Amino acid sequence: MSLVDGLRSPHSPLRRFLDRELSAGPGPLRQNYRAQHRTDHVLLPPPGIGTEAGTVGTAIDQRLRLAFTAAAPVDDAALIGIELTGRFGGHGEGLRMRAVGNEPAARLTETVQYLDLDYRDLPLDRAQDEEEDLARMLIAAAWYQVLARTPIGFAFTPLAGAALEDPSGFTLTRLLQLPHHELVDDVVNQLHKAAHSPLEDVGARNRPEDCHGGPTFAGARITADADLAVDGLLLDFKSTRHPLKETSQRTAWQLAGYLLLDAADAYRIDAVGLYLTRTGVLASWPVEDFLDLLGACRRDLTELRAVFAELLTGCHGHADASYFTTQEEVDHVRRLLERLAPVAAPGSCPVCLQPLPEATRHGRKFCTSRCRERAKVLRNRGLMPCGPRPLIPGPRPPRPDLPGDALVMSLTARFPR
C-alpha cells in the first residue's frame, strides 16, 4: 500500500477515512498557510526544465536532507531502482544500467563524506563546482528512483534512452553528462536560496544525529516517507512554481497521514510544516493547531492514530485501492468504515462532534456557519448520516477474450453518452 496512491482516488478507503475525519477540509489550513507565505519572489525554473520538473524536485529534496544528516547519502528508492534495472530490457541493457548505477551511488557516498555536508560550522551550500557535481549525481539517482516509484515512466527517462540506444557506450561518464545544464542550475539555485532561508536556522539549532532524512514509519501497513524529521518538526519539501496553490487537499492529507502513521511516536512530532524551495518560505504549525485547522476535533491524536491503524489493518493491504475485485471485499470495506465512523452525541454538532453551546442547542443544529456549509459537502459524498450511500467502486468487468490475431488500436476508455 502507498499513502500517495491512496490519496489520488476519492473512493479509496484511505481517502474516505481522512475526508470524514478531517471535517473542515483543507480551506482553513490553506488560508493560514497563505498568511505565512509572505514573499512575492519565486525562483522560476528555466524554460528547458519541462517534464523534468519532478526530477529536479527529487534531486533538491535529497540535497536538502543531506544538509541536515549525511547518514544515508543515497535514497532507498534510488538503491531499489538501481537493483531493478537489472531486469530491464532484453539484450543486456538492464545489467549495464545496474552496473553503471552502482558507480554514482558509491561516488555520491564518497563525495558527501568528503564535503562533510552536515557539518554545522560550514555554510549549507558548498563551492559552485562542487554543488554542480553533486547535482548531476542526484539527478541521475532521481532517474533511477523512477523505476522504483512509477515504473511505467522509466523508459522515457534520458537514462533509459541513452542505455537502450548504446548499451556498450553507457558509462558513468556518459550518465553524468546526461543532465542538461538547466536542470543542474535549477537544483543549485534552489540550494543557494535555502542557504539564506529559515531552513538554515533549523539546521544550526540541531545536531545531525537528531535529524532523520526521509523518515519512514516502522510497523505501518502502508508505504510512506516524508522528507525530514528534526527535533519534533516533520517537514515536507515542495519545489512547486506556484507556491500559493501548494496547500491542496492532497498535500494537507499527506502531512496528516505522516502524523498518524507515527503511532509509536518514534519522531516525537509536535509540529508539521512545508518548506517551499523556490521561495525559501518555511510554513509550520504545532500539531494541535494543524489538526484544529483541518477539523480533526472528533478524536484526540492518540485515538485517531489507533483508529487509522485499525483501518489499515482491516483493509488487508488494500486501503489505497481505487476499486475492489469482489463484492465481498466491497461489503467488508463498507462495514469497516461504518464501524470506525465517529458518532455524534445528543446535543453535539454532527460535523465536528463538539457540544453545542447551551443557548443554541434548541435553535441551531450546527455550531458554526462553517460546519453548516461543510455538512452539505460531507453529506453529498456519503460521509454523514442521512446522506447517499458512500460510493466504493466494485469489481471491474472482466477483460474480453481477444483472438490471437487481434490488434489493440487504443486503450482509451469510452463511455456511452
Buried (B, 14 or more C-beta within 10 A) or exposed (E): BBBBBBBEBEBBBBBBBBBBBBBBBBBBBBEBBBEEBEEEEBBEBBEEBEEBBBBBBBBBBBBBBBBBBBBBBBBEBBBBBBBBBBEBBEEEBBBBBBBBBBBBBEBBBEBBEEBEBBEBEEEBBBEEEBBBBBBBBBBBBBBBBBBBBEEEBBBEBBBBEBBBEEBEEBBBEBBBEBBBEBBBBBBBBBBBBBBEBBBBEBBEEBEBEEBBBBBEBEEBBBBBBBBBBBBBBBBBBBBBEEBEEBBEBEBBBBBBBBBBBBBEEBBEBEBBBBBBBBBBBBBBBBBEBBBBBBBBBBBEBEEBBEBBBBBBEBBEEBBBBBBBEEEEBBEBBBEBBEEBBBEBEEEBBBBBBBEBEEEEEEEBEBBBEBBBEBBEBBBEBBBBEEBEEBEBEEEEEEEEEEEEEEEEEEEEEEEEE
